[in-house]
C-alpha cells in the first residue's frame, strides 16, 4: 500500500535531516563535540565494568592518550603538552602530525580497561544513566575496532536517535495547526537548525533528551484533545520517567502533568476527578521509574540534580541564591543564551558575524510579540464564551512548557554565577523543547503574515537557517578544522577567503578533514557525503516553501474552535 503524499514528504524531510546529520558526524574532529570525551568515557565505563561510574571514576587510558594525540578545542588550551589545540596542531611539521595520527590509529583496544595514569575523572558521571545504558551495547559490539571507529558509530547512533524529533514535531504541529502543509514546513524548518545538528551529532545524552521532550509535548497535546483518557496518563508518566533518566533538566517539567490536568478541568469541569486521577497516576509512574536515581544523587551530592555546579553550590541556602539574582548581569546572560542557541561552533566555540545573530534574534522577538497578542486575543474570546477554547488550552500548555524550561535555565544562570562568577549558561539546552519553540514561533509569525501566508514565512525562516548553516560550514568549520584558518594572537579567528584555497587546494582541505577519522571515511567518501549534505540543505529549503498543499485539517484551528468546543 502506497503511503499518502504527506507521509512521503515527511519521510523525505526526515531522510534529508539524516543526510545532514551524517555529514556533521563525519565533519567534527575527534572530541570536538561538547564534553564528548567524558560522555564517551561514561559509555565505555558502563561497557567495560558493567556498572555506572561514580564521580571519582577515572577515564580510560585509551581516552587519556587520545587527548594527547588529536587537535583539541581552544577551550582546553590550559592542558599541558603534549596536548595541542587545533591552531597548534596544524602548525606542527607534517611528519610530526603523521606520527601522532599513526600512534592514535595504533592505540590498542585493551587500554579501554586500564585507568588513566593521570587519574582524570569522568566528570559527566553526574548524568542520569539511560543514554549510556542504551549506547553501551553498541560500544561493546565495536569494542575491538579503533577508537575513532567507535566514536563515529556512537555519533551516528546518537544522530539517528535525535532525528526522531522530526516526525514527532510534525505530529505535534498537526495537533495545533489546521493544515498539515504547515506541519511539514515546520519539520523542514527544524531540520535546518544548525545548532541542533551540532548538539546531537556527538556522543552525548542531549539527543535522547530532545526526543523524549518532543514525545512528552506530543502526548500532553493529545491529552488535551482526549481528556480523561487514563491510558494517555500512563504514557505521559512513562515518558516523563524516561526523560528524567535521560537528563536532569527535565525536573523542570515535573509540573507538566498538573498543568495538563488543570487545563483539562478548565475546559470540562466535570472531568476534574478523572484529571486528578490521571495526574496521580502519571506522577506515580514517573517517580517510580526515576525516583531512585534522584534519591541516590541527592544522597551522594547534596543536590537533587547532581550537576557539578549545583553540587558545588548545594551548601548555599536558598535565601543566598535568591539574593544573588540582583547581582547577575541578565542582559549578558540572555545574549549568551541566544547566541549559543542560534549557532556556536561546537566545543571550539566559534562564532559567526554578530549581525547574523541580531537578525535572527529580531525575527524571534517579533514572533514572541505576535504570540503574546495571539494569547491575549484567544483569552478574551474564551472569557466572552465563559469557557476556555481548545486552541487557548494548547497555546497555554506550550507556553507553560517553554516558560518552565526558561525558568530552569535562569536558575542555572544563578548557579553558574555563584560558582564561577559568570552571568551565562548554554542556549543549546533549549533544544530539549525545540518542538515547543518551533510551534510557538510559527504561531507568533501567523499574527503578522496571516494563516494563508504562514508557510511562506516558515520557508523564509528556513532559507535564513540554511544560509547560516552553509556559511558556517564552508567559511568557519571546514577551514578551521583543516588548519586553513586559525586564531590571531589577539583572539579572533582569521576570516576565511576563497583565495586561501589557492594555497591549500580543495583536495588537501578535504584530505585534512579526514585525518584521525575511520578508514572508511576516505576523501572520496567524505566528498560524497559533503555533496549530499549540501543538496539536502537546499532541498529542505524548497520543501519548507512548497510542502504538500493538501491542507487537510488537523485537530485545531488558529481562529476557530476545535472539534470539542
HELIX and SHEET records of a PDB file:
HELIX    1   1 UNK A    5  UNK A   27  1                                  23    
HELIX    2   2 UNK A   36  UNK A   49  1                                  14    
HELIX    3   3 UNK A   61  UNK A   69  1                                   9    
HELIX    4   4 UNK A   74  UNK A   76  5                                   3    
HELIX    5   5 UNK A   86  UNK A   89  1                                   4    
HELIX    6   6 UNK A   94  UNK A  105  1                                  12    
HELIX    7   7 UNK A  109  UNK A  113  5                                   5    
HELIX    8   8 UNK A  123  UNK A  126  5                                   4    
HELIX    9   9 UNK A  130  UNK A  141  1                                  12    
HELIX   10  10 UNK A  147  UNK A  176  1                                  30    
HELIX   11  11 UNK A  180  UNK A  191  1                                  12    
HELIX   12  12 UNK A  194  UNK A  200  1                                   7    
HELIX   13  13 UNK A  206  UNK A  225  1                                  20    
HELIX   14  14 UNK A  230  UNK A  246  1                                  17    
HELIX   15  15 UNK A  248  UNK A  253  5                                   6    
HELIX   16  16 UNK A  256  UNK A  267  1                                  12    
HELIX   17  17 UNK A  269  UNK A  271  5                                   3    
HELIX   18  18 UNK A  272  UNK A  301  1                                  30    
HELIX   19  19 UNK A  308  UNK A  312  1                                   5    
HELIX   20  20 UNK A  318  UNK A  323  1                                   6    
HELIX   21  21 UNK A  324  UNK A  327  5                                   4    
HELIX   22  22 UNK A  330  UNK A  342  1                                  13    
HELIX   23  23 UNK A  346  UNK A  348  5                                   3    
HELIX   24  24 UNK A  354  UNK A  385  1                                  32    
HELIX   25  25 UNK A  390  UNK A  420  1                                  31    
HELIX   26  26 UNK A  427  UNK A  433  5                                   7    
HELIX   27  27 UNK A  434  UNK A  449  1                                  16    
HELIX   28  28 UNK A  454  UNK A  472  1                                  19    
HELIX   29  29 UNK A  473  UNK A  477  3                                   5    
HELIX   30  30 UNK A  478  UNK A  481  1                                   4    
HELIX   31  31 UNK A  500  UNK A  504  1                                   5    
HELIX   32  32 UNK A  506  UNK A  513  1                                   8    
HELIX   33  33 UNK A  523  UNK A  545  1                                  23    
SHEET    1   A 2 UNK A  71  UNK A  72  0                                        
SHEET    2   A 2 UNK A  84  UNK A  85  1                                        
END                                                                             
